């Protein structure tokens, strides 16, 4: 009896996993915004057709489905990848749902990281009562290629490239303040010494 129960449970779980992707709806449109872009870039294509279009590649390679719909096994993680991820870009998806109800979902993408990653915050509401599973998804170089094909620059903008100039200016400012304070303190000591000599 126990064996029959276990087999029935395993069959039910397998059926659930098999039907989960079929029940999931992909986005119909997407737009990309972020550093160095003077306007939102539309990512066009078919969101459920796999990597045949820019939107399909973005959905497939960027982890949209495991981040929005919890899947088994779970390919997302709750831990932010270590290291410098580079500038953050934002993708806004329009996801059609039942009864013509459309929802907006937001995904952060780091295309210039050594290994591109994406992030969806858990609990984003869509289709009225559903919520995103969320989490980090480790993508790969194909994600950046798909975004470049959609209009993202091949290289990050200078202001977001993590160069040394902002740190250099900050260090120069700190040194300037330290020198100024040293001069003020020296001037005060000299003035105080002269006052003591004059009253002696």
ZAMARGU-4260 file (C-alpha; in steps of 0.2 Angstrom, whole numbers, plus 5000, padded with zeros to 4 digits):
<rodrens>
0) 5000/5000/5000 | 5014/5012/5005 | 5023/5008/4988 | 5007/5012/4978 | 5005/5029/4988
5) 5023/5033/4984 | 5021/5029/4966 | 5005/5039/4964 | 5014/5054/4973 | 5029/5053/4961
10) 5017/5052/4946 | 5008/5068/4952 | 5024/5078/4955 | 5030/5073/4938 | 5014/5078/4930
15) 5015/5095/4939 | 5033/5098/4933 | 5028/5093/4915 | 5013/5105/4915 | 5021/5120/4924
20) 5030/5127/4908 | 5015/5124/4898 | 5004/5134/4910 | 5017/5148/4910 | 5014/5163/4899
25) 5029/5172/4891 | 5030/5191/4889 | 5023/5199/4873 | 5034/5215/4874 | 5050/5221/4883
30) 5060/5237/4885 | 5077/5240/4891 | 5083/5256/4901 | 5099/5260/4910 | 5116/5269/4910
35) 5121/5277/4893 | 5104/5274/4885 | 5095/5290/4881 | 5079/5281/4878 | 5071/5264/4882
40) 5076/5251/4869 | 5061/5240/4864 | 5066/5221/4863 | 5055/5214/4849 | 5051/5196/4845
45) 5041/5181/4852 | 5043/5178/4871 | 5038/5160/4871 | 5047/5154/4855 | 5064/5151/4862
50) 5080/5160/4856 | 5073/5163/4838 | 5070/5182/4841 | 5078/5195/4852 | 5064/5194/4865
55) 5064/5175/4864 | 5083/5175/4867 | 5081/5187/4882 | 5067/5176/4890 | 5076/5160/4887
60) 5094/5165/4892 | 5089/5178/4905 | 5080/5166/4917 | 5063/5174/4915 | 5052/5158/4918
65) 5062/5151/4933 | 5062/5169/4941 | 5043/5172/4938 | 5036/5154/4940 | 5044/5143/4952
70) 5051/5128/4944 | 5058/5111/4949 | 5072/5110/4950 | 5075/5128/4954 | 5089/5136/4944
75) 5088/5153/4954 | 5097/5157/4969 | 5094/5170/4984 | 5112/5174/4985 | 5119/5189/4975
80) 5134/5184/4965 | 5151/5190/4972 | 5162/5202/4963 | 5159/5218/4952 | 5143/5215/4942
85) 5145/5232/4932 | 5131/5243/4928 | 5113/5238/4931 | 5100/5239/4917 | 5081/5237/4919
90) 5070/5227/4908 | 5051/5230/4909 | 5041/5215/4903 | 5022/5216/4898 | 5015/5199/4901
95) 4998/5194/4895 | 4987/5184/4906 | 4970/5176/4907 | 4955/5186/4902 | 4965/5199/4893
100) 4973/5204/4909 | 4991/5211/4906 | 5004/5213/4919 | 5020/5222/4921 | 5036/5214/4928
105) 5053/5221/4931 | 5069/5212/4929 | 5087/5219/4933 | 5101/5213/4921 | 5119/5215/4923
110) 5125/5212/4905 | 5143/5217/4907 | 5147/5206/4922 | 5161/5193/4919 | 5146/5181/4919
115) 5130/5190/4915 | 5117/5188/4928 | 5099/5194/4931 | 5088/5197/4946 | 5069/5197/4949
120) 5063/5203/4966 | 5051/5191/4974 | 5033/5195/4977 | 5030/5206/4961 | 5011/5204/4958
125) 5004/5199/4942 | 4988/5192/4935 | 4979/5198/4950 | 4984/5186/4963 | 5000/5178/4957
130) 5017/5183/4963 | 5035/5181/4956 | 5046/5167/4963 | 5061/5179/4961 | 5079/5177/4964
135) 5096/5178/4955 | 5099/5169/4938 | 5117/5166/4931 | 5115/5168/4912 | 5130/5168/4901
140) 5138/5177/4886 | 5123/5173/4875 | 5112/5185/4886 | 5124/5200/4882 | 5124/5195/4864
145) 5105/5195/4863 | 5104/5212/4871 | 5118/5219/4860 | 5107/5213/4845 | 5093/5223/4852
150) 5102/5239/4853 | 5113/5238/4869 | 5131/5245/4866 | 5145/5232/4865 | 5154/5240/4879
155) 5148/5249/4895 | 5147/5268/4895 | 5163/5277/4902 | 5153/5283/4918 | 5148/5266/4922
160) 5163/5256/4918 | 5170/5257/4936 | 5186/5267/4931 | 5198/5275/4943 | 5194/5294/4940
165) 5180/5295/4953 | 5191/5287/4966 | 5206/5298/4961 | 5196/5314/4963 | 5189/5308/4980
170) 5207/5304/4986 | 5213/5321/4980 | 5199/5330/4990 | 5203/5321/5006 | 5222/5325/5004
175) 5217/5343/5001 | 5207/5344/5016 | 5221/5336/5027 | 5234/5348/5020 | 5222/5363/5024
180) 5219/5357/5042 | 5237/5355/5045 | 5241/5373/5039 | 5227/5379/5050 | 5233/5370/5065
185) 5251/5376/5062 | 5245/5394/5060 | 5236/5393/5077 | 5252/5386/5086 | 5262/5400/5079
190) 5250/5413/5084 | 5248/5405/5102 | 5267/5404/5103 | 5269/5423/5099 | 5256/5428/5111
195) 5265/5418/5125 | 5281/5427/5121 | 5273/5444/5121 | 5266/5441/5138 | 5282/5434/5146
</rodrens>
